[in-house]
Amino acid sequence: MSVPTVLVVDDNDDIRELAQLCLETVDGWTVLTAGSGPDAIEVAREHKPDAVLLDMMMPGMDGLTTFEHLQSDDSTRDIPVLLFTAKLQARDRQVWEGTAIRGTIAKPFDPMTLGDQVSRTLKWPTRERA
């Protein structure tokens, strides 16, 4: 796989910027960002990223609603989506079980291993680090 492009969607500027910084500098990936569900849909349609890291709890349009919009659009349906969430209790998982969501990344996350977590979950090759 060439250098992946990942869309990071989170309404929290600090989380979005930290994820972007680490994925770009530690992993060498191209990172797009969006601060809301509607913005994420627009960016995904325009740029067709290799994956989306999608915040579960956002004001206005939450992560699951955003995911449903991505799934209903032929141009974004096949983009793998991972949920960025602090809600990893068994009862919370029922909300997205049975969907095409590929996995979850727990918040808080370790910024230095975020790319490895994404790669393992999506079965992408991991980079050798010096």
C-alpha positions in Angstrom: 0.0 0.0 0.0 1.3 3.5 -0.8 1.0 6.2 1.8 -2.5 6.1 3.2 -4.8 9.0 3.4 -6.9 9.1 6.6 -9.8 11.4 7.5 -9.9 12.2 11.2 -13.3 13.5 12.3 -13.7 14.9 15.8 -15.4 18.0 17.2 -12.6 18.5 19.7 -9.8 20.6 18.0 -7.1 19.2 20.3 -7.9 15.6 19.6 -8.2 16.2 15.9 -4.8 18.1 15.8 -3.0 15.5 18.0 -4.2 12.6 15.8 -3.2 14.5 12.7 0.2 15.4 14.0 1.0 11.9 15.1 -0.3 10.1 12.0 1.7 12.5 9.8 4.9 12.7 11.7 5.1 9.2 13.3 3.5 7.2 10.5 4.1 9.5 7.5 0.4 9.3 6.4 -1.6 12.0 4.7 -4.3 13.3 7.1 -7.5 15.2 6.3 -9.6 16.5 9.1 -13.2 17.5 9.8 -14.8 18.9 12.9 -18.4 17.8 12.2 -20.4 15.1 10.5 -21.5 17.2 7.6 -17.9 18.4 7.0 -16.7 14.8 7.1 -19.2 13.7 4.5 -18.1 16.5 2.2 -14.4 15.8 2.7 -14.9 12.0 2.2 -16.8 12.6 -1.1 -14.2 15.0 -2.4 -11.0 13.2 -1.4 -12.0 9.4 -1.0 -9.6 8.7 1.9 -8.4 5.2 2.6 -10.0 5.2 6.0 -12.1 7.4 8.4 -11.5 7.8 12.1 -14.9 9.0 13.3 -15.8 10.5 16.7 -18.8 8.7 18.1 -20.2 11.6 20.1 -20.4 15.0 18.3 -23.0 17.7 18.6 -25.5 18.0 15.7 -24.8 14.9 13.6 -23.2 12.2 15.8 -20.8 9.5 14.5 -23.4 6.8 13.8 -25.5 9.2 11.8 -22.5 10.4 9.8 -21.6 6.7 9.2 -25.1 6.0 7.9 -24.7 8.9 5.4 -21.3 7.6 4.3 -22.8 4.2 3.8 -25.8 5.5 1.8 -23.5 7.2 -0.7 -22.0 5.1 -3.5 -18.9 7.2 -3.6 -18.1 6.7 0.1 -19.7 3.4 1.0 -16.5 1.3 0.7 -14.3 3.6 2.8 -13.5 1.7 6.1 -14.6 3.5 9.2 -13.2 3.2 12.7 -15.1 4.8 15.6 -13.1 7.1 17.9 -14.9 6.7 21.2 -14.7 6.8 24.9 -17.8 4.5 25.0 -16.5 1.0 24.8 -18.8 -0.7 27.3 -20.7 -3.8 26.0 -24.0 -2.1 26.0 -22.6 0.8 23.9 -21.2 -1.6 21.3 -24.7 -2.9 20.6 -25.4 0.5 18.9 -22.9 -0.3 16.1 -22.9 -4.1 16.0 -24.3 -5.4 12.8 -23.0 -2.4 10.9 -20.0 -2.2 8.5 -18.0 -0.3 11.1 -14.6 -1.9 11.0 -13.5 -1.3 14.6 -13.0 1.1 17.4 -10.1 3.2 18.8 -10.6 4.0 22.5 -10.3 7.5 23.8 -8.0 8.5 25.3 -5.6 7.0 22.8 -1.9 6.7 22.7 -0.8 9.1 20.0 2.4 7.3 19.3 0.7 4.0 18.5 -2.4 5.3 16.8 -1.2 4.5 13.3 -0.3 0.9 14.4 -3.8 0.5 15.9 -5.4 1.6 12.7 -3.1 -0.6 10.6 -3.8 -3.7 12.7 -7.5 -3.1 12.8 -7.7 -2.6 9.0 -5.0 -5.3 8.3 -2.8 -2.8 6.6 1.0 -3.4 6.6 2.7 -1.7 9.5 5.8 0.4 8.9 9.2 -0.5 10.2 10.4 2.1 12.6 14.1 2.9 13.2 
